[in-house]
Amino acid sequence: MRTIHASVVLGAGLLAASAAWAQKSTIEAIEEYRAMLADGNPAELFEMKGEELWKKKRGPKNASLEQCDLGKGPGVVKGAFVELPRYFADTGKMQDLETRLVSCMERLQGFNSAEIAKTPFGKGEMANVTALATWIAAESRGQPFNLPQAHPMERNYYEAGKRMFFMRGGTHDFSCASCHGEDNKRIRLQDLPNLTKNPGDGIGFAAWPAYRVSNGQMWTMQLRLNDCFRQQRFPYPEFGSDALTALSTYLGVNAKGAKSAAPAIKR
């Protein structure tokens, strides 16, 4: 009986070790795959387009976006991305990078912000917003996130985003926290970072906008969050909705100190 018991224990130990080795090997292989993809990230093409759009005179007013204030003063791009979303006094709103860009396109260039908001991602002026956001994010690559929380609305949006993050609903009774509320969770081969705290440099909030290899598209943070709502079986929020801004505020504040890797590349 002792021999049988020892064999069972030894066998269980070998299985556990084998599983741990297999998991480690899989994770290492995925990281190698990501490193290979990052060499020549197609996001660079969107960066180039975004910089061109920033400087180009366009729209009914035939003006550029070079006087757009992203939170650090008119025309200042470097360091702006890692401090968004934030409160803007001129609009009286909390705005993320995308909604702030649309406001500038309307005020400086004469575009219709409502029409842009109704345009699907990847189409028309919305595609230009994605390119602009990609370039602006790239200008802050490697800088730590430090979203402001001085204004009451900034703190309110953080708390609203936190409640949304943990709110369960939909046909599957999911919340954001179902996937991203604990350490060491995975779906198939995909690691799921814990977004209730700083998950680390270039992870979670610090990795978007990103180029999605699986569909050949550039995804902004709003589109990424929309896909999370889809997986929860919720309806898509409207572009620029308070829900998306609140969630981004919660995630961005939690990522304080994490260095931005955006625009990154994803599977």
N, C-alpha and C positions, 0 to 999 in steps of 0.2 A: 504493500500500500504506500510506503514511504517513497519507493522508486517511482510509482505511478504519479503520486502527488508532485514529486520533484520534476518529473517530466512535463506535467501540465503547467507548472509555474514557469519552467524554462521555456516551454513553447509559447506561452503567453508573452513572456518577456521578449522573445525574438520577434513575435508578431508586432508588438508595440514598437520595438526598435526599427523594424522594417518599415512600418507605417510612417514613423517620424522621419526616417531617411528619405522615403519616397516623397513626403510632403516637402521636405527641405529641397530636394532635387527639383521638384516641380516649381517651387517658388524661385529658386535660382535660375531655372531655365526661362521663366517668365521675365525675370529682371534682365537677363541677357538679351531676350527678344526685344524688350523695351529700349535697351541701350542701342541695339542695332537700328531700331526705327528712328531713334532720336537723331541719328546721323543723317542730316538732310531732311529735317522736319519740313513738310510742305507748308506749315504755318508761316514760313519765311516769305512765301509768295503773298500771303494775306497781309503780312507786316508791310511789305513794299507798297502794296495797293493802299493800305491805310495811311501811310505817311504821305503818299501822293494826294489822297483825298483831303487830308488835313490842310495842305498848302494850296490846293487848287480852288480857283474861284468858280463857284457853281450856284445853282438855284436862281429863283426869281430876282434876288438882290445881287447876283453875280459877285459873291464874296467868299472868302476862305473861312476856315474855322480857327485861324491862328489867334483870334481874340477870345476864344472859348475859355471860360473859367471852370476848370475841373476841381476846384477847391483850393488850389495853391496860388491863385492869381491868373489873370488873363494870359493865355498862351503857354503857361507852365505845364509841361507834360510829365517830366521825370518826377517820380515819387507820388503822383496823384492816384494811380491805380491802387496802391496798397493802403489808401485812406478812404476808400469807397466801399459801401454806401455812406453818405453823410448828409447832414442838413444843409440846404442852400437857402439863404435868406431871400435871394432875388425871386425864387419861385415859391418860397414858403413850404417846400416839400423835402422829404427824404428822397434822395435819388442815388441809384447805382450808376455805373459807368454808362450803360446803354441808354438809360432814360435821360441822363444828363447830356449825352451827345445829341439826342433827338431834340432836346430843348434848345441847344445851341444851333442846330440845323434850322430850327424854326426862327429863332430870334435873329441870327446873323445872316442866314442865307435865304430865308423866306419860304422854306419848305413847310408843308402842312403836317404837323406832328401827329394828328389823328389819323391821317392817311397812312403815314409810315407805320404807326402802331398796328394797323389792320393788315399790313403786308406780311405774308408768311416769311418765316426765316429762310434766308438763302435767296430771296427774290428782291428785285428792285432796290429801293433805298435801304431796305432792311439788310441786304447783303453788304451794302456800303457801311452800315452801322457795325456789322460784324468785323469787317476789315479794319475800320477805325479802332474798334475796341481791342483788336489783336495787336495793332501797332502800339497803342498806348500802354497796354499791359507789358509788352516787350520792353518798353522804355523804363520800367521799374523792376525788371528781372533781377533777382538776387537781393532785393530790398525786403526788410521785414514788414509784415502787416502791422498796422497801428491805427485802427479805425477810431475816430473821435467819439467820445461819449459825454461830451460836456453839455450839449444842448438837451433839454428835456425830451424833444422828439426823438433824438438818437437813442436815448435810454428806453423810451417807450417802444420803439421799433425793435430793440433788442429783446425786450420782454415778450412782445407779441410774437416775434420769430421763435423764441424758446417754446412758447405754448404750442405754436404750429408744429414745431419739430416733434413734439411728444404726442400730438393729437392723433388718435387712431380713428380710422373710418374707411369708407369704401367697401366693396364687396369682399375684400380679403382682410378687413380689420387691421390694415397696416398703418404705421406711422413712419416718419423719417427715422426715428429711433429704432424701429424694428431691425433695420440694417446697420445703422451708424450710431448706435447708442452704447455699445460695449466694445471692449478690446477683443482682439483675436477672433473676429468673425469673418467668414468667407461664404461666397456663393460660387459653387463649382471651383474654378481656379482663380476667382477674383477676390483679392483681399478687400475687406471693407473697413476703412479707417473709422475710428471713433471720433465723430465730429462734435462731441460735447466738450471737447478740450482741444488744445493745440496738438494736431496729429503729426506735426513735423514739417520740415521744409519740403515744399513742392508737392504736398499731399492734400487731397480734399480741396478746400476752397482756394488753396495756394497754387492749384494746377490749371485753373480755367481762366480764360479761354483755352481750348485745346483742339487739336486736329484729330478727328475720329477716323482711324484707318479702316474700320469695318464698313463705313458708308461713304468715305471720301469727302467728309464735310467738316467745316470749321464750326465748332460749337462754342457759343458764349455761355456765361453762367446762367442766364435766363433760360436758354434752351436746355441746358443740363438739368435744371430744376424742373422744367416742364416734363422731361423724360422720367424724372422721379415720380411726379404726379401720375404719369401714365402707368407706371409699374404698380402704384398704389391703387389703380383703377379709379382715380379722381379725374374730373374734367380738367382740361388745360386752363390755367389762369390766363387772363389777358396780358398782353405785353405791358410791362410797366406797372403791373398791379401792386397794391400795397403788400399783398401776400408774398410776392417774390422779393420785394425790397426788404421786408421784415426778416424773411428767412436768410437772405444774404447778409443782413446786418448781424444776425445771431451767429452765423457761421464765421463771418469775418472777424468779429470781436473775439470769438473763441480761438481763432488762428493767430492771435497776437504774438508777434515774435517769429512766426514761421516765415521763411524767406520764399518769395514768389518764384515759381518756375514757369509761369505763364509767358507765352503760350506753349503749353506742353503738347505731348502726343499720346494718344490713348488707342487702345485696341479697337 
